[in-house]
Amino acid sequence: MASTESTSAPPPSRPLSPHLGIYRLTLTMIMSGTHRITGMGLCVGVLLLAWFLISASMDASAFAIFSAFIQSIIGRLVLFGFTWALLHHMLGGVRHFIWDSGRGLDDPEREQLAQATLIGGLALTLIVWAIGYAVR
Amino acid sequence: MANVGKTMRTPLRRVRYLGSARQGTGESWLVHLTATALVPLTIAFVWLVLTLLPKDYNGVRAELGHPLPALVLLLFVLVGLYHMQFGVRAIILDYVHGHAREWALIVNAFFAVAVGAACVYAVLRIGFV
């Protein structure tokens, strides 16, 4: 939809807003980054889920290959990462819902929410894995 | 803005049709709608995986053959991939430029549809074959 004159316009020499590189790194900035990184990580996680479902839909030998992988050290590490990314991203989403309601945006609350997401994600992951080892 | 003054065109003419006027909230709404659905779906999915852990091949197939676990999986995968594709799209639009951006957007869309189709096919095959 862009008109041709917009591409042929000379580069503007107006001042740019400060880039995020000049700011002191804060926890809320790190949490914004981890929300994106865990989101990208879930792209890998969904491949693991797809492999599990496809192998279960095939014969027992196909499922055995998936089983062997997921029980290996690497498989467990990937699954642990998937669990954490999923739960961390979910809590990050809940944090965004709280912000959308207009709450938790001020100084002490937004820091506490960031800490709650970080600690909550790790705690939920450890709880899920504790249950997992108990029931398996 | 160099030709402002030489022509009758106003700055508004230059920016018109370059923004997301009136439609900008549509994508945001869908991201939030899918996110809302994904909170209970994620909890149900984690619960389902925990119940599948002690089961072998036949046990997993028997469990996934039931309607409720199959529906949880189908909804989690489909709503999750729809939500995921919006998120990856936003990241691509932030960091990928030029022709690589178009390729990245194509790969993103194809990935979501292909993984979704594979998962749906697998769940239906477990349930009906």
Contacts between the chains, C-beta under 8 A, distances in Angstrom:
chain1	res1	chain2	res2	distance
A	1	B	17	4.3
A	1	B	18	7.3
A	2	B	17	7.0
A	2	B	18	5.7
A	3	B	14	7.6
A	3	B	17	7.2
A	5	B	14	6.8
A	6	B	14	6.3
A	6	B	18	6.6
A	9	B	1	7.6
A	9	B	2	7.4
A	9	B	3	7.9
A	9	B	14	7.5
A	10	B	2	5.2
A	12	B	1	6.6
A	36	B	87	7.6
A	36	B	91	6.0
A	39	B	84	7.1
A	39	B	87	4.7
A	39	B	88	7.4
A	39	B	91	7.6
A	40	B	88	7.0
A	40	B	91	6.9
A	42	B	80	7.7
A	42	B	84	6.4
A	43	B	84	6.4
A	43	B	88	6.7
A	43	B	111	7.3
A	46	B	77	7.3
A	46	B	80	6.7
A	46	B	81	6.7
A	46	B	84	6.9
A	46	B	115	5.8
A	46	B	119	8.0
A	47	B	115	6.8
A	49	B	77	7.0
A	49	B	119	6.9
A	50	B	115	5.3
A	50	B	118	5.2
A	50	B	119	5.2
A	50	B	122	7.4
A	53	B	64	7.9
A	53	B	73	7.2
A	53	B	118	7.6
A	53	B	119	5.3
A	53	B	122	3.8
A	53	B	123	6.0
A	53	B	126	7.5
A	54	B	118	6.1
A	54	B	119	7.9
A	54	B	122	4.7
A	56	B	57	7.2
A	56	B	60	5.3
A	56	B	61	6.0
A	56	B	64	6.5
A	56	B	122	6.9
A	56	B	126	5.9
A	57	B	121	7.5
A	57	B	122	4.0
A	57	B	123	7.6
A	57	B	125	4.1
A	57	B	126	4.9
A	57	B	129	7.6
A	60	B	57	4.6
A	60	B	58	8.0
A	63	B	57	4.5
A	63	B	60	7.4
A	64	B	57	7.5
A	67	B	57	7.8
A	83	B	46	7.6
A	86	B	42	6.2
A	86	B	46	7.4
A	87	B	42	7.7
A	87	B	46	7.6
A	90	B	38	7.1
A	90	B	39	6.2
A	90	B	42	5.0
A	93	B	35	4.7
A	93	B	38	7.2
A	93	B	39	6.9
A	94	B	39	6.7
A	96	B	35	7.5
A	97	B	32	7.9
A	97	B	35	7.5
A	97	B	36	7.6
A	100	B	32	7.3
A	128	B	46	5.9
A	128	B	50	7.0
A	131	B	50	5.7
A	132	B	50	5.8
A	132	B	53	5.5
A	135	B	50	6.2
A	135	B	51	7.8
A	135	B	53	5.8
A	135	B	54	5.6
A	136	B	53	4.5
A	136	B	54	5.1
